[in-house]
Amino acid sequence: MHLRIRNDIRFGFPAPARNLTVLLRLSPRSHEGQHVTGVRIDADIDCSLRVGQDAFGNVTHSFSAAGPIDGFTVTAVCQVETYDAAGIVRGGAERLPIDIFLRDTELTGLDAGLRQFAERATVTEAEPLGKLHALMHAVHGEIAYEETPPEPGAPVVAPTAAQAFAAKVGDASSHAHIFTAAARHLGLPCRHVTGYLLRDGNPAVSASHAWAEAYVKSLGWIGFDSVEKLCPNGHHVRVATGLDALGAAFFRGIGTDGTSAHATIAAG
């Protein structure tokens, strides 16, 4: 399936920033499930984009700009051919030992309730792959899905996996954090993925999305989307990975005076 995705990210500041540094993860990489045919990233601000890679092998673009800056927009356009690989990710950039993905972070920390949920959801499964599928279905059934855009200018505070599990509701990132925390508790390496999802089979309504990937020795990395209750099947475009949503975020933007940027994302 050929997809063309445009992502417009509008950055704003509660007060003009004196100087600015921005890190972007908006350029997907090819692997056996997707072939990237083109990427273009532009910013409507006087800057020069520097291309690099982060520790997880994600393609990054970074820039600095002198202020005062009230706001600006970054536009990323990518063209990707996707294929149904049953969620299996092969041929990607793998730079870190697998055991790194057993580490908990602040966002993937879990409590007694989430530990019990992970064990209960997978008690009838003996093999890792079976445990992961059971966990995906359990998270889908336990946690309501809700995307709530933040108020303009309001700080974005992401709940931890334990908080989202207690609330029984969360966005795609919260679903991925709960799945990731539970999988790691079961001894299964897991990571966060950000990207896009083609909804309803309509290329015009692709939207930013998040899911998880877990490692199974006999197969490698496999994607699990508990929001959609399926493994990525050609409707997902994988952009960045990390230990949690912070490490795989589309952007990090901060003024050198400590002013954080907020952003609104429109992908389609």
C-alpha positions as CSV (number, residue, x, y, z in Angstrom):
1,M,0.0,0.0,0.0
2,H,1.4,3.4,-1.0
3,L,0.9,6.1,1.7
4,R,1.7,9.8,1.6
5,I,1.6,11.4,5.1
6,R,1.8,15.0,6.0
7,N,2.5,15.9,9.6
8,D,2.2,19.6,10.6
9,I,3.5,20.4,14.1
10,R,2.9,23.9,15.4
11,F,5.1,24.9,18.3
12,G,4.1,27.8,20.6
13,F,5.4,29.4,23.8
14,P,3.6,31.0,26.7
15,A,6.2,33.8,26.3
16,P,8.7,34.5,23.5
17,A,11.7,32.2,23.7
18,R,15.1,33.9,23.7
19,N,16.8,30.9,22.0
20,L,15.6,27.6,20.8
21,T,16.8,24.0,20.4
22,V,14.6,21.4,18.8
23,L,15.1,17.6,18.2
24,L,12.8,15.9,15.7
25,R,12.1,12.2,15.1
26,L,9.9,12.5,12.0
27,S,11.8,10.4,9.4
28,P,10.7,6.7,9.2
29,R,13.3,4.1,8.2
30,S,12.8,1.2,5.9
31,H,12.5,-2.4,7.0
32,E,10.8,-5.5,5.6
33,G,7.4,-4.2,6.5
34,Q,7.8,-0.7,5.0
35,H,9.8,0.9,2.3
36,V,10.4,4.6,2.6
37,T,10.5,6.3,-0.8
38,G,10.8,9.9,0.3
39,V,10.9,12.2,3.3
40,R,10.9,16.0,3.3
41,I,11.1,18.1,6.5
42,D,10.7,21.9,6.6
43,A,10.5,24.5,9.3
44,D,9.1,28.1,8.8
45,I,11.9,29.6,10.8
46,D,15.5,30.7,10.0
47,C,17.5,27.5,10.7
48,S,19.5,24.8,9.3
49,L,18.4,21.2,9.9
50,R,21.2,18.7,11.0
51,V,20.6,15.0,10.3
52,G,21.7,12.4,12.8
53,Q,20.8,9.3,14.7
54,D,19.9,8.8,18.4
55,A,20.9,5.8,20.6
56,F,18.0,3.8,19.3
57,G,18.9,4.2,15.7
58,N,16.1,6.7,15.0
59,V,16.8,9.3,12.3
60,T,16.9,12.7,13.9
61,H,16.8,16.3,12.7
62,S,17.9,19.0,15.0
63,F,18.3,22.8,14.8
64,S,18.8,25.9,17.0
65,A,17.5,29.3,16.4
66,A,17.9,32.7,18.0
67,G,14.9,34.5,19.4
68,P,12.7,36.1,20.4
69,I,10.5,33.4,19.0
70,D,6.7,33.2,19.5
71,G,6.1,30.1,17.6
72,F,6.8,28.2,14.4
73,T,5.6,25.2,12.3
74,V,7.5,22.1,11.3
75,T,6.1,20.1,8.3
76,A,7.1,16.5,7.6
77,V,6.0,14.8,4.4
78,C,6.8,11.1,3.9
79,Q,6.0,8.6,1.3
80,V,6.0,4.9,2.3
81,E,5.1,1.6,0.7
82,T,3.8,-0.7,3.4
83,Y,3.4,-4.5,3.5
84,D,1.6,-7.0,5.8
85,A,4.5,-8.7,7.7
86,A,2.2,-9.9,10.5
87,G,3.8,-7.4,12.8
88,I,7.3,-8.8,12.5
89,V,10.0,-6.2,12.2
90,R,13.1,-7.4,10.3
91,G,15.9,-5.4,8.6
92,G,15.6,-2.4,10.9
93,A,18.3,-0.5,12.7
94,E,19.1,-2.3,15.9
95,R,21.9,-0.6,17.9
96,L,21.3,-1.8,21.4
97,P,21.4,-5.1,23.3
98,I,18.0,-6.7,23.7
99,D,18.2,-6.6,27.5
100,I,18.1,-2.8,27.5
101,F,14.4,-3.1,26.7
102,L,13.7,-4.8,30.0
103,R,14.5,-1.6,31.9
104,D,11.7,0.3,33.5
105,T,11.4,4.0,33.1
106,E,9.3,6.6,35.0
107,L,6.6,6.3,32.4
108,T,6.6,2.5,32.3
109,G,6.7,2.0,36.1
110,L,4.1,-0.4,37.4
111,D,2.4,-1.1,40.7
112,A,1.0,-4.2,42.4
113,G,-2.3,-3.9,40.5
114,L,-0.6,-3.9,37.1
115,R,1.7,-6.7,38.0
116,Q,-1.3,-8.9,39.1
117,F,-3.1,-7.9,35.8
118,A,-0.1,-9.0,33.7
119,E,0.2,-12.3,35.5
120,R,-3.5,-13.0,35.5
121,A,-3.9,-12.1,31.8
122,T,-1.2,-14.6,30.7
123,V,-1.6,-17.4,33.2
124,T,-2.9,-19.9,30.7
125,E,-0.1,-19.3,28.2
126,A,3.2,-21.1,28.3
127,E,5.0,-19.6,25.4
128,P,6.2,-15.9,25.0
129,L,4.2,-15.3,21.8
130,G,1.0,-16.6,23.4
131,K,1.6,-14.5,26.5
132,L,2.0,-11.3,24.3
133,H,-1.1,-11.9,22.3
134,A,-3.1,-12.6,25.5
135,L,-1.7,-9.4,27.0
136,M,-2.6,-7.4,24.0
137,H,-6.2,-8.6,24.2
138,A,-6.4,-8.1,27.9
139,V,-5.2,-4.5,27.7
140,H,-7.7,-3.8,24.9
141,G,-10.5,-5.1,27.1
142,E,-9.4,-3.4,30.3
143,I,-8.4,0.1,29.1
144,A,-10.8,2.3,27.3
145,Y,-9.3,4.3,24.4
146,E,-9.6,8.0,24.4
147,E,-7.5,10.7,22.7
148,T,-7.9,14.0,24.5
149,P,-6.0,16.9,22.8
150,P,-4.4,19.2,25.5
151,E,-5.7,22.7,25.9
152,P,-3.7,25.3,23.9
153,G,-0.8,26.5,26.0
154,A,-1.3,23.8,28.7
155,P,1.7,21.6,29.6
156,V,1.5,18.0,28.4
157,V,1.7,15.7,31.4
158,A,1.8,12.0,30.4
159,P,0.4,9.6,32.9
160,T,2.6,6.6,33.9
161,A,1.5,3.1,33.0
162,A,0.3,2.5,36.6
163,Q,-1.7,5.8,36.6
164,A,-3.3,5.0,33.2
165,F,-4.1,1.4,34.3
166,A,-5.8,2.7,37.5
167,A,-7.8,5.2,35.5
168,K,-8.9,2.4,33.1
169,V,-8.7,4.9,30.2
170,G,-5.9,6.3,28.1
171,D,-4.6,7.3,24.7
172,A,-2.5,5.2,22.4
173,S,0.7,6.1,24.3
174,S,-0.9,5.0,27.6
175,H,-2.0,1.7,26.0
176,A,1.6,1.1,24.8
177,H,3.0,2.0,28.2
178,I,0.7,-0.4,30.0
179,F,1.5,-3.2,27.5
180,T,5.2,-2.4,27.8
181,A,5.3,-2.3,31.6
182,A,3.4,-5.6,31.8
183,A,5.5,-7.4,29.2
184,R,8.8,-6.3,31.0
185,H,7.4,-7.6,34.3
186,L,6.9,-11.0,32.6
187,G,10.6,-10.9,31.5
188,L,9.8,-10.0,27.8
189,P,11.8,-7.2,26.3
190,C,9.5,-4.5,25.0
191,R,9.7,-1.0,23.5
192,H,7.5,2.0,22.6
193,V,6.8,2.8,19.0
194,T,5.5,6.1,17.5
195,G,4.2,6.4,14.0
196,Y,1.1,6.7,12.0
197,L,-2.0,4.5,11.5
198,L,-4.1,4.4,8.4
199,R,-7.6,4.3,9.9
200,D,-10.7,2.9,8.1
201,G,-8.6,1.9,5.1
202,N,-8.6,5.6,4.0
203,P,-5.2,7.2,3.2
204,A,-6.8,10.6,3.9
205,V,-7.3,9.8,7.6
206,S,-3.9,8.6,8.6
207,A,-3.1,9.9,12.1
208,S,-0.3,9.9,14.6
209,H,-0.4,6.7,16.7
210,A,1.6,4.6,19.2
211,W,2.0,0.9,19.9
212,A,4.5,-1.5,21.4
213,E,7.0,-4.0,20.1
214,A,8.1,-7.1,22.0
215,Y,11.1,-9.4,21.4
216,V,10.5,-13.1,20.9
217,K,13.7,-15.1,20.4
218,S,12.4,-17.3,17.5
219,L,10.9,-14.4,15.6
220,G,12.6,-11.1,16.6
221,W,10.7,-7.9,17.2
222,I,6.9,-8.0,16.8
223,G,4.4,-5.1,17.0
224,F,1.4,-5.2,19.3
225,D,-1.3,-2.6,19.0
226,S,-3.7,-3.0,22.0
227,V,-5.8,0.0,20.8
228,E,-6.7,-1.8,17.5
229,K,-6.2,-5.3,19.1
230,L,-3.9,-6.5,16.3
231,C,-0.3,-6.8,15.1
232,P,0.6,-4.1,12.6
233,N,-0.6,-5.4,9.2
234,G,0.4,-2.8,6.6
235,H,-1.8,0.0,7.9
236,H,0.9,1.2,10.4
237,V,3.9,3.4,9.5
238,R,6.7,2.9,12.0
239,V,8.7,6.1,12.7
240,A,10.6,5.9,16.0
241,T,11.3,3.6,18.9
242,G,12.4,4.1,22.5
243,L,12.1,2.8,26.1
244,D,8.9,4.9,26.4
245,A,7.0,7.7,24.7
246,L,9.5,10.3,25.8
247,G,12.4,8.4,24.0
248,A,10.3,7.9,20.8
249,A,8.6,11.3,20.7
250,F,8.2,13.0,17.4
251,F,9.8,16.1,18.9
252,R,11.5,17.7,21.9
253,G,11.6,21.5,21.9
254,I,12.9,23.8,24.6
255,G,14.1,27.4,24.8
256,T,17.5,27.9,26.4
257,D,15.8,30.1,29.0
258,G,13.9,27.0,30.1
259,T,10.7,27.7,28.2
260,S,9.2,24.5,26.9
261,A,7.3,24.3,23.7
262,H,3.9,22.9,23.3
263,A,2.7,21.6,20.0
264,T,-0.4,20.6,18.1
265,I,-0.1,17.7,15.7
266,A,-2.1,17.3,12.5
267,A,-1.3,14.2,10.5
268,G,-3.1,13.2,7.4
